[in-house]
Amino acid sequence: MTLPDRTGHFGEFGGKYVPETLMALLEDLERIFKSLKSDSKFKREFDFYLREYAGRPTNLYHAERLSTHLKTLKVYLKREDFLHTGAHKINNTLGQVLVAKRMGKTRIIAETGAGQHGVATATAAALMGLECVVYMGCEDIARQALNVDRMRLLGAEVVPVTSGSKTLKDAMNEAIRDWVTNVNNTFYIIGSVAGPHPYPVMVRDFQAVIGQEARRQFRAKEGKLPDYLIACVGGGSNAMGLFHAFFKDKKVKMIGVEAAGYGINTQHHAAPLAKGDVGVLHGSRSNLLETKDGQIRIAHSIAAGLDYPGVGPEHSYYKHIGRAEYVSVTDKEALSGLKLLSAREGIIPALETAHAIAYLEKLARRVKRKANVILCLSGRGDKDMEQIKPYI
Ligand SMILES: *Cc1c(COP(=O)(O)O)cnc(C)c1O
């Protein structure tokens, strides 16, 4: 059986745990999304924008000097950092904006943490001539001023969120509130494989192009399949985008890298798969970080895009059935990973991506025989220069 099932579940994870007012909306979206899956005109349109506007296909690059350094690993980088706006997020926002247009919506809303999803959404909305409102926590607005300017330049309205911890999860709550109030003309673009059904499967399908291309490209270069796939996991969209096309290739091992922040045994990390409980957050059942009395805990990571207390339900499922392994990397290790790729390959990765890079050194020590790896280079590091200045 292909998952999710009819109720949007991946095993015990996923689903749609939302107020009744949202139920009809989600069912509407589900119906349209299902019909678009077999709509060749929609597919052609999406492919067109991915290719002509975003810059697909992205290269699968053999990182030779990095591989020499790692000794036991031959590493290929899937270069999502080449895409317009600098990361994989544009794949998803282009897809969802096209769905919104099909549904006749004229107004786009989104939540954003670091501002990367906000920028990708504002970009796609500008491209399609749609009104765009982005909810962003006050804390994040202060920390990510450059992305706020970008969104405004792209014509989006950035609404400061002052409730709760004034960060991503609160922005998501506000966006949901807006959606309930303005359903008639508004489409809500979620930025990762999280949220209520059908978002996790919809975002996965839009990001699956990463793995489809990588699988084809790797076979053309090596004549076989890779031994390992590695990607960082925030909500989990770049990882699931890479993993999905390889799900049935049982010999291909998958590793998702969460953010361990100050350390997985401290209160300051963003590793719900390693250290979280199962519960409901933002309409879906999945692993999440909570306090003893069941409140959502604030996540911490040096990488703003990994700083989310939940994770997409399909990753919880992959973990549960043992299809993927989930590991974690601290802030400090991620910084070394960032320096390693910059110095060895002349590629400055995003701090998020640097978590996956950092894990390569650990994997290199683990493997016995030479192994082939595809790593999802989810984004470029220009956006993080201000933040990493003290560590250079
Ligand atoms: C947002 C972001 C991530 C984390 O999001 P996922 O949904 O887990 O992929 C990772 N890398 C970059 C560059 C990002 O901008």
The ligand as an ORCA input file, in Angstrom:
! r2SCAN-3c Opt
* xyz 0 1
  C      14.807     25.558      5.740
  C      16.059     24.891      5.432
  C      16.351     23.598      5.897
  C      15.445     22.832      6.813
  O      14.187     22.538      6.307
  P      13.773     21.056      5.871
  O      12.324     21.126      5.682
  O      14.184     20.133      6.981
  O      14.522     20.759      4.630
  C      17.539     23.010      5.504
  N      18.426     23.656      4.720
  C      18.202     24.911      4.274
  C      19.222     25.570      3.411
  C      17.014     25.570      4.607
  O      16.802     26.819      4.165
*
